[in-house]
Amino acid sequence: MEIISLYEGHTDFGKLSHRSKTNLNPIHQYIQDEFQTGDPCLLSSQMPFLQLQNVMAKIRHKIYENHSIANFLFPILEEWNVDPNDVYVDLFRLRCVPNGFHQMEGAESVQFLHRDPWYANPENQINLWLPITKVELGSGFSLYPSYFLNPVENNSHSFDYEHWIETGGFQTSSDHPKIGEKVFPKPTSPVSDPNPLSVAGDFGDYFIFASHHLHGTNDNSQGYSRFSLEVRFVIGEHIKNQIGPKNIDNASKGTTLYEMKNLVNGEVLPTDVIGSYVRQSVLL
């Protein structure tokens, strides 16, 4: 399968190479360092959510500081015949979804079904999901493939990326002074897919899909937390040439492209390239 097939709605489950798993191993160590008294998957589900958020912030900071972790991507890109010199990545996002998270106050907004472009992400963004610990079927997340080419009524017109950053951005803490101002795009009419795709796995697996897919977090009822790494990237040539899914229902303002850095040299796409892409992606 070629990477461009993802823009047609295809998805794929893959297996990490030994090299990729080795580069990701520090994440396991960072997690264990913060839960030294036992199993992180159990302990993280037993602590107050605010305390868990503070712990996760420490782990994420270590991940951001360890640039060698990004090397796990090279074997995957080689497998998909993608030139790493033309790949632009967002910050890697480690998520911890405790058991029963869906019953916690404030969890609803995090679980809204959405397309990433509703959050000002590029239409041709590609997402990699990697379970760091075991995620049982039904406790991960789901895609709704029948909506890939079909618009969904939603409130993305209320989303402004600049305001999102002012209110803490992605993975902000619940005690941010402007947390109450955040806008979480979601469908405004019922969604029903006869064949949703439920995504699960364990360390060593990965799932790749276009962020244009309608998707959302499932309730975690597996009895323990699940840790996963989310990687979002674009291909420079595809941004420059407007290759990928077309905007069918996204009215958000701004773009995350300025946050996406070249995997090899750390540079951002030229401003004129980003501006041209954003202008041509506006919902008419």
Disulfide bonds with the S-S distance in Angstrom:
none
